[in-house]
């Protein structure tokens, strides 16, 4: 199951808000700092953790928090390459990364990206930072 070309994603048993989130992620339509600034938002377009320009790729692959999550997953699943962009996960890459069937690999991806997104929103909006970054892994797994 390809992320950017995921007609079958809509058939998965996921909450609708997660399906919409994944569609927005795959089409670069999430409300990152840079995207909001482009729409006239007056706030700071930087990551509240790293102070870098906040794009979708930055949030999910370059931010120190996201890199921590992907590195932990890489250690757990024995990856030889940590993904650095959504393009790294195209084709059958998800199922190979998680060592499972395509749908289950996609569900893992959905859970971990959703956990990163929810954590980012809590940090950016509520100014609530995680007490332990491993909590993001637990949240992604519990999904």
N, CA, C and O atoms as CSV, one atom per row, in Angstrom:
chain,resi,resn,atom,element,x,y,z
A,1,UNK,N,N,0.850,-1.175,0.000
A,1,UNK,CA,C,0.000,0.000,0.000
A,1,UNK,C,C,0.893,1.236,0.000
A,1,UNK,O,O,1.681,1.451,0.921
A,2,UNK,N,N,0.761,2.007,-1.004
A,2,UNK,CA,C,1.552,3.227,-1.155
A,2,UNK,C,C,0.888,4.355,-0.371
A,2,UNK,O,O,-0.339,4.450,-0.352
A,3,UNK,N,N,1.661,5.192,0.261
A,3,UNK,CA,C,1.100,6.261,1.086
A,3,UNK,C,C,0.456,7.340,0.229
A,3,UNK,O,O,-0.685,7.729,0.476
A,4,UNK,N,N,1.174,7.826,-0.773
A,4,UNK,CA,C,0.640,8.921,-1.571
A,4,UNK,C,C,-0.459,8.486,-2.531
A,4,UNK,O,O,-1.243,9.316,-2.990
A,5,UNK,N,N,-0.524,7.224,-2.830
A,5,UNK,CA,C,-1.508,6.718,-3.771
A,5,UNK,C,C,-2.344,5.666,-3.054
A,5,UNK,O,O,-2.367,4.505,-3.463
A,6,UNK,N,N,-3.022,6.063,-1.999
A,6,UNK,CA,C,-3.614,5.100,-1.069
A,6,UNK,C,C,-5.136,5.079,-1.109
A,6,UNK,O,O,-5.799,5.433,-0.134
A,7,UNK,N,N,-5.679,4.663,-2.242
A,7,UNK,CA,C,-7.131,4.520,-2.323
A,7,UNK,C,C,-7.619,3.465,-1.325
A,7,UNK,O,O,-8.706,3.590,-0.762
A,8,UNK,N,N,-6.800,2.419,-1.110
A,8,UNK,CA,C,-7.184,1.354,-0.188
A,8,UNK,C,C,-7.154,1.802,1.270
A,8,UNK,O,O,-7.727,1.139,2.135
A,9,UNK,N,N,-6.490,2.918,1.547
A,9,UNK,CA,C,-6.435,3.425,2.913
A,9,UNK,C,C,-7.844,3.685,3.445
A,9,UNK,O,O,-8.115,3.473,4.627
A,10,UNK,N,N,-8.725,4.136,2.582
A,10,UNK,CA,C,-10.081,4.469,2.999
A,10,UNK,C,C,-10.868,3.222,3.386
A,10,UNK,O,O,-11.898,3.329,4.052
A,11,UNK,N,N,-10.402,2.044,2.983
A,11,UNK,CA,C,-11.082,0.795,3.311
A,11,UNK,C,C,-10.605,0.190,4.624
A,11,UNK,O,O,-11.238,-0.725,5.152
A,12,UNK,N,N,-9.504,0.689,5.151
A,12,UNK,CA,C,-8.977,0.167,6.407
A,12,UNK,C,C,-9.888,0.528,7.576
A,12,UNK,O,O,-10.613,1.522,7.536
A,13,UNK,N,N,-9.834,-0.289,8.602
A,13,UNK,CA,C,-10.628,-0.030,9.798
A,13,UNK,C,C,-9.851,0.915,10.705
A,13,UNK,O,O,-9.201,0.503,11.665
A,14,UNK,N,N,-9.944,2.189,10.365
A,14,UNK,CA,C,-9.311,3.267,11.119
A,14,UNK,C,C,-10.363,4.324,11.394
A,14,UNK,O,O,-11.308,4.468,10.618
A,15,UNK,N,N,-10.219,5.063,12.479
A,15,UNK,CA,C,-11.127,6.191,12.695
A,15,UNK,C,C,-11.014,7.182,11.533
A,15,UNK,O,O,-9.933,7.372,10.975
A,16,UNK,N,N,-12.116,7.798,11.181
A,16,UNK,CA,C,-12.142,8.726,10.051
A,16,UNK,C,C,-11.125,9.852,10.233
A,16,UNK,O,O,-10.491,10.270,9.264
A,17,UNK,N,N,-10.962,10.345,11.455
A,17,UNK,CA,C,-10.011,11.442,11.670
A,17,UNK,C,C,-8.580,11.013,11.346
A,17,UNK,O,O,-7.773,11.840,10.920
A,18,UNK,N,N,-8.256,9.739,11.540
A,18,UNK,CA,C,-6.920,9.242,11.201
A,18,UNK,C,C,-6.785,9.132,9.682
A,18,UNK,O,O,-5.738,9.463,9.127
A,19,UNK,N,N,-7.826,8.674,9.019
A,19,UNK,CA,C,-7.792,8.584,7.557
A,19,UNK,C,C,-7.621,9.973,6.933
A,19,UNK,O,O,-6.837,10.147,6.000
A,20,UNK,N,N,-8.349,10.945,7.446
A,20,UNK,CA,C,-8.223,12.318,6.943
A,20,UNK,C,C,-6.820,12.845,7.224
A,20,UNK,O,O,-6.210,13.480,6.364
A,21,UNK,N,N,-6.306,12.582,8.428
A,21,UNK,CA,C,-4.943,12.988,8.777
A,21,UNK,C,C,-3.929,12.383,7.808
A,21,UNK,O,O,-3.046,13.090,7.321
A,22,UNK,N,N,-4.042,11.091,7.523
A,22,UNK,CA,C,-3.109,10.430,6.607
A,22,UNK,C,C,-3.214,10.992,5.199
A,22,UNK,O,O,-2.208,11.137,4.505
A,23,UNK,N,N,-4.432,11.308,4.778
A,23,UNK,CA,C,-4.605,11.915,3.455
A,23,UNK,C,C,-3.917,13.287,3.431
A,23,UNK,O,O,-3.198,13.615,2.487
A,24,UNK,N,N,-4.148,14.076,4.477
A,24,UNK,CA,C,-3.511,15.395,4.547
A,24,UNK,C,C,-1.989,15.271,4.577
A,24,UNK,O,O,-1.292,16.050,3.928
A,25,UNK,N,N,-1.475,14.304,5.321
A,25,UNK,CA,C,-0.034,14.079,5.384
A,25,UNK,C,C,0.517,13.715,4.007
A,25,UNK,O,O,1.536,14.259,3.582
A,26,UNK,N,N,-0.143,12.812,3.323
A,26,UNK,CA,C,0.355,12.348,2.029
A,26,UNK,C,C,0.249,13.406,0.940
A,26,UNK,O,O,0.964,13.338,-0.060
A,27,UNK,N,N,-0.634,14.382,1.121
A,27,UNK,CA,C,-0.803,15.450,0.133
A,27,UNK,C,C,-0.234,16.788,0.608
A,27,UNK,O,O,-0.512,17.833,0.019
A,28,UNK,N,N,0.566,16.745,1.682
A,28,UNK,CA,C,1.228,17.937,2.230
A,28,UNK,C,C,0.226,19.052,2.545
A,28,UNK,O,O,0.449,20.213,2.201
A,29,UNK,N,N,-0.871,18.688,3.197
A,29,UNK,CA,C,-1.925,19.641,3.530
A,29,UNK,C,C,-2.086,19.855,5.032
A,29,UNK,O,O,-3.044,20.498,5.461
A,30,UNK,N,N,-1.169,19.329,5.834
A,30,UNK,CA,C,-1.268,19.537,7.278
A,30,UNK,C,C,-0.899,20.965,7.631
A,30,UNK,O,O,-0.174,21.624,6.885
A,31,UNK,N,N,-1.385,21.442,8.747
A,31,UNK,CA,C,-1.160,22.820,9.176
A,31,UNK,C,C,0.162,22.950,9.916
A,31,UNK,O,O,0.192,23.112,11.136
A,32,UNK,N,N,1.238,22.877,9.173
A,32,UNK,CA,C,2.563,23.111,9.754
A,32,UNK,C,C,2.769,24.617,9.902
A,32,UNK,O,O,1.991,25.414,9.378
A,33,UNK,N,N,3.803,24.989,10.605
A,33,UNK,CA,C,4.083,26.412,10.806
A,33,UNK,C,C,4.274,27.168,9.507
A,33,UNK,O,O,3.758,28.274,9.349
A,34,UNK,N,N,5.017,26.578,8.571
A,34,UNK,CA,C,5.268,27.231,7.288
A,34,UNK,C,C,3.975,27.355,6.482
A,34,UNK,O,O,3.728,28.394,5.869
A,35,UNK,N,N,3.149,26.309,6.475
A,35,UNK,CA,C,1.886,26.351,5.734
A,35,UNK,C,C,0.948,27.409,6.314
A,35,UNK,O,O,0.289,28.134,5.569
A,36,UNK,N,N,0.890,27.494,7.643
A,36,UNK,CA,C,0.040,28.504,8.276
A,36,UNK,C,C,0.543,29.917,7.979
A,36,UNK,O,O,-0.254,30.821,7.725
A,37,UNK,N,N,1.846,30.104,8.011
A,37,UNK,CA,C,2.433,31.415,7.708
A,37,UNK,C,C,2.107,31.820,6.272
A,37,UNK,O,O,1.830,32.986,5.993
A,38,UNK,N,N,2.143,30.849,5.372
A,38,UNK,CA,C,1.819,31.100,3.958
A,38,UNK,C,C,0.371,31.560,3.805
A,38,UNK,O,O,0.043,32.289,2.869
A,39,UNK,N,N,-0.495,31.133,4.725
A,39,UNK,CA,C,-1.914,31.515,4.690
A,39,UNK,C,C,-2.201,32.794,5.476
A,39,UNK,O,O,-3.361,33.163,5.658
A,40,UNK,N,N,-1.150,33.471,5.942
A,40,UNK,CA,C,-1.340,34.750,6.613
A,40,UNK,C,C,-1.335,34.701,8.125
A,40,UNK,O,O,-1.622,35.709,8.770
A,41,UNK,N,N,-1.017,33.562,8.705
A,41,UNK,CA,C,-0.964,33.426,10.157
A,41,UNK,C,C,0.138,34.322,10.703
A,41,UNK,O,O,1.202,34.431,10.093
A,42,UNK,N,N,-0.095,34.954,11.825
A,42,UNK,CA,C,0.855,35.903,12.406
A,42,UNK,C,C,1.830,35.266,13.399
A,42,UNK,O,O,2.732,35.938,13.899
A,43,UNK,N,N,1.655,33.986,13.684
A,43,UNK,CA,C,2.504,33.320,14.667
A,43,UNK,C,C,3.873,32.939,14.142
A,43,UNK,O,O,4.229,33.247,13.005
A,44,UNK,N,N,4.629,32.266,14.985
A,44,UNK,CA,C,5.992,31.840,14.672
A,44,UNK,C,C,5.942,30.514,13.901
A,44,UNK,O,O,5.357,29.549,14.394
A,45,UNK,N,N,6.541,30.443,12.701
A,45,UNK,CA,C,6.500,29.209,11.911
A,45,UNK,C,C,7.575,28.192,12.297
A,45,UNK,O,O,7.788,27.217,11.576
A,46,UNK,N,N,8.243,28.405,13.410
A,46,UNK,CA,C,9.333,27.523,13.826
A,46,UNK,C,C,8.836,26.424,14.749
A,46,UNK,O,O,7.825,26.574,15.435
A,47,UNK,N,N,9.562,25.322,14.753
A,47,UNK,CA,C,9.290,24.218,15.670
A,47,UNK,C,C,9.525,24.718,17.097
A,47,UNK,O,O,10.538,25.363,17.367
A,48,UNK,N,N,8.608,24.427,17.996
A,48,UNK,CA,C,8.732,24.906,19.367
A,48,UNK,C,C,9.823,24.157,20.135
A,48,UNK,O,O,10.190,24.565,21.237
A,49,UNK,N,N,10.335,23.087,19.579
A,49,UNK,CA,C,11.370,22.310,20.229
A,49,UNK,C,C,12.760,22.618,19.668
A,49,UNK,O,O,13.719,22.792,20.419
A,50,UNK,N,N,12.854,22.681,18.342
A,50,UNK,CA,C,14.163,22.815,17.684
A,50,UNK,C,C,14.407,24.195,17.075
A,50,UNK,O,O,15.535,24.516,16.703
A,51,UNK,N,N,13.364,25.007,16.971
A,51,UNK,CA,C,13.437,26.362,16.404
A,51,UNK,C,C,13.780,26.376,14.910
A,51,UNK,O,O,14.252,27.395,14.406
A,52,UNK,N,N,13.554,25.273,14.194
A,52,UNK,CA,C,13.746,25.209,12.747
A,52,UNK,C,C,12.415,25.462,12.060
A,52,UNK,O,O,11.364,25.316,12.685
A,53,UNK,N,N,12.437,25.843,10.774
A,53,UNK,CA,C,11.196,26.052,10.034
A,53,UNK,C,C,10.403,24.754,10.011
A,53,UNK,O,O,10.922,23.692,9.667
A,54,UNK,N,N,9.136,24.865,10.385
A,54,UNK,CA,C,8.304,23.689,10.576
A,54,UNK,C,C,7.508,23.350,9.309
A,54,UNK,O,O,6.459,23.940,9.049
A,55,UNK,N,N,8.016,22.401,8.532
A,55,UNK,CA,C,7.296,21.867,7.386
A,55,UNK,C,C,6.770,20.481,7.766
A,55,UNK,O,O,7.100,19.957,8.830
A,56,UNK,N,N,5.965,19.902,6.906
A,56,UNK,CA,C,5.456,18.561,7.178
A,56,UNK,C,C,6.601,17.557,7.287
A,56,UNK,O,O,6.626,16.734,8.202
A,57,UNK,N,N,7.540,17.627,6.362
A,57,UNK,CA,C,8.684,16.711,6.409
A,57,UNK,C,C,9.485,16.932,7.682
A,57,UNK,O,O,9.957,15.973,8.292
A,58,UNK,N,N,9.642,18.183,8.086
A,58,UNK,CA,C,10.386,18.475,9.301
A,58,UNK,C,C,9.692,17.860,10.520
A,58,UNK,O,O,10.340,17.216,11.345
A,59,UNK,N,N,8.386,18.056,10.631
A,59,UNK,CA,C,7.645,17.550,11.797
A,59,UNK,C,C,7.815,16.044,11.947
A,59,UNK,O,O,8.074,15.557,13.047
A,60,UNK,N,N,7.671,15.297,10.846
A,60,UNK,CA,C,7.622,13.843,10.926
A,60,UNK,C,C,8.953,13.134,10.726
A,60,UNK,O,O,9.061,11.946,11.029
A,61,UNK,N,N,9.976,13.835,10.219
A,61,UNK,CA,C,11.218,13.131,9.926
A,61,UNK,C,C,12.486,13.847,10.384
A,61,UNK,O,O,13.497,13.181,10.605
A,62,UNK,N,N,12.479,15.166,10.535
A,62,UNK,CA,C,13.710,15.895,10.848
A,62,UNK,C,C,13.775,16.438,12.263
A,62,UNK,O,O,14.872,16.623,12.791
A,63,UNK,N,N,12.655,16.695,12.886
A,63,UNK,CA,C,12.629,17.199,14.257
A,63,UNK,C,C,13.312,16.180,15.172
A,63,UNK,O,O,13.228,14.975,14.931
A,64,UNK,N,N,13.974,16.649,16.196
A,64,UNK,CA,C,14.687,15.741,17.095
A,64,UNK,C,C,13.747,14.720,17.724
A,64,UNK,O,O,14.139,13.577,17.957
A,65,UNK,N,N,12.522,15.120,17.997
A,65,UNK,CA,C,11.548,14.202,18.573
A,65,UNK,C,C,11.178,13.100,17.576
A,65,UNK,O,O,11.107,11.929,17.949
A,66,UNK,N,N,10.944,13.465,16.326
A,66,UNK,CA,C,10.613,12.480,15.292
A,66,UNK,C,C,11.802,11.563,15.014
A,66,UNK,O,O,11.628,10.357,14.838
A,67,UNK,N,N,13.001,12.127,14.973
A,67,UNK,CA,C,14.190,11.305,14.745
A,67,UNK,C,C,14.373,10.296,15.874
A,67,UNK,O,O,14.803,9.166,15.642
A,68,UNK,N,N,14.044,10.712,17.100
A,68,UNK,CA,C,14.116,9.789,18.229
A,68,UNK,C,C,13.148,8.629,18.023
A,68,UNK,O,O,13.514,7.468,18.212
A,69,UNK,N,N,11.912,8.944,17.635
A,69,UNK,CA,C,10.907,7.899,17.420
A,69,UNK,C,C,11.362,6.937,16.328
A,69,UNK,O,O,11.333,5.722,16.519
A,70,UNK,N,N,11.783,7.479,15.177
A,70,UNK,CA,C,12.203,6.620,14.068
A,70,UNK,C,C,13.457,5.813,14.437
A,70,UNK,O,O,13.600,4.668,14.008
A,71,UNK,N,N,14.352,6.392,15.217
A,71,UNK,CA,C,15.553,5.659,15.635
A,71,UNK,C,C,15.200,4.503,16.572
A,71,UNK,O,O,15.758,3.412,16.457
A,72,UNK,N,N,14.278,4.747,17.491
A,72,UNK,CA,C,13.826,3.669,18.387
A,72,UNK,C,C,13.165,2.553,17.584
A,72,UNK,O,O,13.410,1.372,17.830
A,73,UNK,N,N,12.332,2.933,16.628
A,73,UNK,CA,C,11.683,1.924,15.791
A,73,UNK,C,C,12.716,1.182,14.950
A,73,UNK,O,O,12.617,-0.029,14.755
A,74,UNK,N,N,13.705,1.917,14.456
A,74,UNK,CA,C,14.770,1.281,13.680
A,74,UNK,C,C,15.537,0.255,14.499
A,74,UNK,O,O,15.867,-0.822,14.001
A,75,UNK,N,N,15.821,0.584,15.757
A,75,UNK,CA,C,16.498,-0.364,16.646
A,75,UNK,C,C,15.622,-1.582,16.921
A,75,UNK,O,O,16.099,-2.717,16.911
A,76,UNK,N,N,14.336,-1.336,17.165
A,76,UNK,CA,C,13.416,-2.423,17.497
A,76,UNK,C,C,13.188,-3.368,16.321
A,76,UNK,O,O,13.078,-4.579,16.510
A,77,UNK,N,N,13.117,-2.817,15.099
A,77,UNK,CA,C,12.816,-3.643,13.931
A,77,UNK,C,C,14.057,-3.989,13.102
A,77,UNK,O,O,13.944,-4.661,12.078
A,78,UNK,N,N,15.231,-3.541,13.530
A,78,UNK,CA,C,16.463,-3.882,12.839
A,78,UNK,C,C,16.629,-3.221,11.479
A,78,UNK,O,O,17.115,-3.847,10.538
A,79,UNK,N,N,16.229,-1.962,11.371
A,79,UNK,CA,C,16.340,-1.252,10.097
A,79,UNK,C,C,17.786,-0.882,9.826
A,79,UNK,O,O,18.553,-0.598,10.746
A,80,UNK,N,N,18.149,-0.888,8.550
A,80,UNK,CA,C,19.474,-0.409,8.167
A,80,UNK,C,C,19.418,1.040,7.695
A,80,UNK,O,O,20.451,1.654,7.430
A,81,UNK,N,N,18.207,1.579,7.592
A,81,UNK,CA,C,18.015,2.948,7.111
A,81,UNK,C,C,16.820,3.560,7.841
A,81,UNK,O,O,15.736,2.977,7.871
A,82,UNK,N,N,17.023,4.718,8.418
A,82,UNK,CA,C,15.943,5.446,9.078
A,82,UNK,C,C,15.306,6.363,8.037
A,82,UNK,O,O,16.023,7.104,7.364
A,83,UNK,N,N,13.977,6.336,7.885
A,83,UNK,CA,C,13.341,7.188,6.873
A,83,UNK,C,C,13.554,8.671,7.169
A,83,UNK,O,O,13.492,9.105,8.320
A,84,UNK,N,N,13.805,9.439,6.107
A,84,UNK,CA,C,14.034,10.872,6.259
A,84,UNK,C,C,12.967,11.706,5.563
A,84,UNK,O,O,12.976,12.934,5.647
A,85,UNK,N,N,12.049,11.034,4.875
A,85,UNK,CA,C,10.952,11.733,4.203
A,85,UNK,C,C,9.857,10.730,3.884
A,85,UNK,O,O,10.047,9.520,4.010
A,86,UNK,N,N,8.731,11.239,3.476
A,86,UNK,CA,C,7.615,10.385,3.090
A,86,UNK,C,C,7.966,9.566,1.855
A,86,UNK,O,O,7.483,8.445,1.697
A,87,UNK,N,N,8.796,10.112,0.986
A,87,UNK,CA,C,9.208,9.385,-0.215
A,87,UNK,C,C,10.002,8.128,0.124
A,87,UNK,O,O,9.982,7.167,-0.644
A,88,UNK,N,N,10.700,8.116,1.257
A,88,UNK,CA,C,11.429,6.914,1.688
A,88,UNK,C,C,10.490,5.750,1.970
A,88,UNK,O,O,10.916,4.595,1.969
A,89,UNK,N,N,9.229,6.040,2.209
A,89,UNK,CA,C,8.271,5.010,2.617
A,89,UNK,C,C,7.331,4.579,1.502
A,89,UNK,O,O,6.328,3.916,1.766
A,90,UNK,N,N,7.633,4.937,0.282
A,90,UNK,CA,C,6.751,4.605,-0.838
A,90,UNK,C,C,6.881,3.136,-1.231
A,90,UNK,O,O,7.833,2.455,-0.849
A,91,UNK,N,N,5.925,2.676,-1.985
A,91,UNK,CA,C,5.927,1.292,-2.453
A,91,UNK,C,C,5.683,0.332,-1.314
A,91,UNK,O,O,4.829,0.574,-0.462
A,92,UNK,N,N,6.416,-0.736,-1.294
A,92,UNK,CA,C,6.261,-1.773,-0.262
A,92,UNK,C,C,7.194,-1.530,0.913
A,92,UNK,O,O,7.360,-2.409,1.759
A,93,UNK,N,N,7.791,-0.383,0.979
A,93,UNK,CA,C,8.778,-0.073,2.010
A,93,UNK,C,C,8.208,-0.209,3.426
A,93,UNK,O,O,8.909,-0.671,4.326
A,94,UNK,N,N,6.957,0.184,3.636
A,94,UNK,CA,C,6.365,0.110,4.979
A,94,UNK,C,C,6.314,-1.328,5.485
A,94,UNK,O,O,6.715,-1.603,6.615
A,95,UNK,N,N,5.825,-2.239,4.659
A,95,UNK,CA,C,5.719,-3.625,5.105
A,95,UNK,C,C,7.106,-4.222,5.337
A,95,UNK,O,O,7.278,-5.042,6.238
A,96,UNK,N,N,8.095,-3.823,4.538
A,96,UNK,CA,C,9.457,-4.317,4.738
A,96,UNK,C,C,10.055,-3.742,6.016
A,96,UNK,O,O,10.737,-4.450,6.757
A,97,UNK,N,N,9.802,-2.460,6.277
A,97,UNK,CA,C,10.345,-1.842,7.491
A,97,UNK,C,C,9.834,-2.519,8.749
A,97,UNK,O,O,10.603,-2.812,9.665
A,98,UNK,N,N,8.529,-2.766,8.790
A,98,UNK,CA,C,7.938,-3.337,9.994
A,98,UNK,C,C,7.925,-4.856,9.971
A,98,UNK,O,O,7.483,-5.481,10.935
A,99,UNK,N,N,8.404,-5.469,8.880
A,99,UNK,CA,C,8.497,-6.919,8.799
A,99,UNK,C,C,7.155,-7.607,8.911
A,99,UNK,O,O,7.028,-8.629,9.586
A,100,UNK,N,N,6.155,-7.051,8.254
A,100,UNK,CA,C,4.810,-7.584,8.373
A,100,UNK,C,C,4.049,-7.379,7.070
A,100,UNK,O,O,4.614,-6.922,6.077
A,101,UNK,N,N,2.790,-7.714,7.082
A,101,UNK,CA,C,1.944,-7.521,5.906
A,101,UNK,C,C,1.762,-6.039,5.618
A,101,UNK,O,O,1.946,-5.200,6.500
A,102,UNK,N,N,1.405,-5.725,4.396
A,102,UNK,CA,C,1.294,-4.337,3.971
A,102,UNK,C,C,0.304,-3.557,4.833
A,102,UNK,O,O,0.617,-2.455,5.284
A,103,UNK,N,N,-0.869,-4.104,5.065
A,103,UNK,CA,C,-1.880,-3.382,5.853
A,103,UNK,C,C,-1.411,-3.142,7.283
A,103,UNK,O,O,-1.611,-2.060,7.837
A,104,UNK,N,N,-0.796,-4.140,7.869
A,104,UNK,CA,C,-0.322,-3.979,9.247
A,104,UNK,C,C,0.821,-2.959,9.307
A,104,UNK,O,O,0.891,-2.166,10.247
A,105,UNK,N,N,1.701,-2.973,8.329
A,105,UNK,CA,C,2.765,-1.972,8.253
A,105,UNK,C,C,2.190,-0.576,8.130
A,105,UNK,O,O,2.696,0.368,8.737
A,106,UNK,N,N,1.126,-0.444,7.343
A,106,UNK,CA,C,0.462,0.846,7.193
A,106,UNK,C,C,-0.177,1.281,8.509
A,106,UNK,O,O,-0.148,2.465,8.845
A,107,UNK,N,N,-0.751,0.344,9.256
A,107,UNK,CA,C,-1.345,0.668,10.557
A,107,UNK,C,C,-0.276,1.109,11.557
A,107,UNK,O,O,-0.497,2.037,12.335
A,108,UNK,N,N,0.889,0.441,11.537
A,108,UNK,CA,C,2.002,0.883,12.382
A,108,UNK,C,C,2.387,2.321,12.031
A,108,UNK,O,O,2.526,3.171,12.910
A,109,UNK,N,N,2.556,2.576,10.735
A,109,UNK,CA,C,2.909,3.915,10.278
A,109,UNK,C,C,1.867,4.929,10.732
A,109,UNK,O,O,2.220,6.003,11.220
A,110,UNK,N,N,0.586,4.598,10.576
A,110,UNK,CA,C,-0.499,5.495,10.980
A,110,UNK,C,C,-0.418,5.792,12.476
A,110,UNK,O,O,-0.555,6.944,12.890
A,111,UNK,N,N,-0.197,4.761,13.284
A,111,UNK,CA,C,-0.126,4.948,14.736
A,111,UNK,C,C,1.028,5.836,15.166
A,111,UNK,O,O,0.856,6.711,16.014
A,112,UNK,N,N,2.198,5.620,14.591
A,112,UNK,CA,C,3.362,6.401,15.005
A,112,UNK,C,C,3.323,7.831,14.475
A,112,UNK,O,O,3.719,8.757,15.183
A,113,UNK,N,N,2.857,8.027,13.250
A,113,UNK,CA,C,2.759,9.403,12.754
A,113,UNK,C,C,1.666,10.161,13.508
A,113,UNK,O,O,1.820,11.350,13.786
A,114,UNK,N,N,0.575,9.490,13.836
A,114,UNK,CA,C,-0.489,10.134,14.615
A,114,UNK,C,C,0.043,10.532,15.994
A,114,UNK,O,O,-0.264,11.617,16.487
A,115,UNK,N,N,0.838,9.657,16.618
A,115,UNK,CA,C,1.415,9.965,17.935
A,115,UNK,C,C,2.368,11.163,17.845
A,115,UNK,O,O,2.370,12.020,18.729
A,116,UNK,N,N,3.170,11.225,16.788
A,116,UNK,CA,C,4.072,12.371,16.601
A,116,UNK,C,C,3.253,13.644,16.414
A,116,UNK,O,O,3.568,14.676,17.006
A,117,UNK,N,N,2.203,13.577,15.596
A,117,UNK,CA,C,1.363,14.744,15.320
A,117,UNK,C,C,0.672,15.245,16.586
A,117,UNK,O,O,0.667,16.446,16.856
A,118,UNK,N,N,0.089,14.327,17.364
A,118,UNK,CA,C,-0.597,14.723,18.602
A,118,UNK,C,C,0.387,15.349,19.596
A,118,UNK,O,O,0.057,16.331,20.262
A,119,UNK,N,N,1.579,14.788,19.694
A,119,UNK,CA,C,2.594,15.337,20.591
A,119,UNK,C,C,3.024,16.716,20.129
A,119,UNK,O,O,3.173,17.631,20.938
A,120,UNK,N,N,3.225,16.864,18.822
A,120,UNK,CA,C,3.615,18.169,18.263
A,120,UNK,C,C,2.549,19.210,18.563
A,120,UNK,O,O,2.872,20.336,18.943
A,121,UNK,N,N,1.285,18.849,18.397
A,121,UNK,CA,C,0.198,19.795,18.661
A,121,UNK,C,C,0.135,20.188,20.133
A,121,UNK,O,O,-0.106,21.352,20.454
A,122,UNK,N,N,0.349,19.235,21.021
A,122,UNK,CA,C,0.358,19.571,22.451
A,122,UNK,C,C,1.498,20.529,22.784
A,122,UNK,O,O,1.342,21.441,23.595
A,123,UNK,N,N,2.650,20.307,22.144
A,123,UNK,CA,C,3.788,21.188,22.398
A,123,UNK,C,C,3.546,22.571,21.799
A,123,UNK,O,O,3.825,23.579,22.448
A,124,UNK,N,N,3.036,22.633,20.582
A,124,UNK,CA,C,2.878,23.909,19.882
A,124,UNK,C,C,1.695,24.719,20.403
A,124,UNK,O,O,1.787,25.941,20.519
A,125,UNK,N,N,0.603,24.063,20.712
A,125,UNK,CA,C,-0.622,24.777,21.076
A,125,UNK,C,C,-0.758,24.932,22.593
A,125,UNK,O,O,-0.997,26.028,23.100
A,126,UNK,N,N,-0.602,23.812,23.304
A,126,UNK,CA,C,-0.817,23.828,24.750
A,126,UNK,C,C,0.462,24.089,25.545
A,126,UNK,O,O,0.413,24.288,26.759
A,127,UNK,N,N,1.613,24.087,24.854
A,127,UNK,CA,C,2.917,24.243,25.506
A,127,UNK,C,C,3.148,23.148,26.548
A,127,UNK,O,O,3.771,23.384,27.583
A,128,UNK,N,N,2.636,21.941,26.258
A,128,UNK,CA,C,2.821,20.787,27.119
A,128,UNK,C,C,3.833,19.865,26.455
A,128,UNK,O,O,3.560,19.305,25.393
A,129,UNK,N,N,4.989,19.706,27.067
A,129,UNK,CA,C,6.047,18.889,26.505
A,129,UNK,C,C,6.030,17.512,27.160
A,129,UNK,O,O,5.736,17.399,28.349
A,130,UNK,N,N,6.342,16.466,26.398
A,130,UNK,CA,C,6.317,15.115,26.992
A,130,UNK,C,C,7.386,14.986,28.071
A,130,UNK,O,O,8.503,15.480,27.916
A,131,UNK,N,N,7.032,14.317,29.162
A,131,UNK,CA,C,8.002,14.121,30.241
A,131,UNK,C,C,9.068,13.112,29.831
A,131,UNK,O,O,10.201,13.157,30.310
A,132,UNK,N,N,8.691,12.205,28.944
A,132,UNK,CA,C,9.627,11.202,28.452
A,132,UNK,C,C,9.293,10.929,26.986
A,132,UNK,O,O,8.157,10.564,26.683
A,133,UNK,N,N,10.245,11.093,26.070
A,133,UNK,CA,C,9.947,10.899,24.647
A,133,UNK,C,C,9.496,9.479,24.302
A,133,UNK,O,O,8.856,9.264,23.273
A,134,UNK,N,N,9.824,8.518,25.152
A,134,UNK,CA,C,9.411,7.139,24.884
A,134,UNK,C,C,7.886,7.008,24.962
A,134,UNK,O,O,7.318,6.052,24.435
A,135,UNK,N,N,7.225,7.969,25.621
A,135,UNK,CA,C,5.763,7.958,25.688
A,135,UNK,C,C,5.141,8.024,24.291
A,135,UNK,O,O,4.046,7.502,24.079
A,136,UNK,N,N,5.820,8.653,23.348
A,136,UNK,CA,C,5.312,8.731,21.976
A,136,UNK,C,C,5.286,7.340,21.358
A,136,UNK,O,O,4.355,6.993,20.631
A,137,UNK,N,N,6.305,6.550,21.648
A,137,UNK,CA,C,6.354,5.168,21.149
A,137,UNK,C,C,5.191,4.373,21.730
A,137,UNK,O,O,4.515,3.639,21.009
A,138,UNK,N,N,4.956,4.518,23.029
A,138,UNK,CA,C,3.858,3.804,23.674
A,138,UNK,C,C,2.515,4.221,23.085
A,138,UNK,O,O,1.641,3.382,22.866
A,139,UNK,N,N,2.354,5.503,22.831
A,139,UNK,CA,C,1.108,5.999,22.243
A,139,UNK,C,C,0.902,5.407,20.846
A,139,UNK,O,O,-0.201,4.983,20.499
A,140,UNK,N,N,1.967,5.385,20.054
A,140,UNK,CA,C,1.879,4.810,18.713
A,140,UNK,C,C,1.561,3.329,18.734
A,140,UNK,O,O,0.785,2.845,17.910
A,141,UNK,N,N,2.160,2.602,19.676
A,141,UNK,CA,C,1.889,1.174,19.794
A,141,UNK,C,C,0.479,0.906,20.297
A,141,UNK,O,O,-0.181,-0.029,19.842
A,142,UNK,N,N,0.021,1.718,21.228
A,142,UNK,CA,C,-1.326,1.493,21.777
A,142,UNK,C,C,-2.422,1.784,20.754
A,142,UNK,O,O,-3.536,1.270,20.852
A,143,UNK,N,N,-2.081,2.625,19.763
A,143,UNK,CA,C,-3.048,2.917,18.719
A,143,UNK,C,C,-3.380,1.627,17.994
A,143,UNK,O,O,-4.185,1.632,17.062
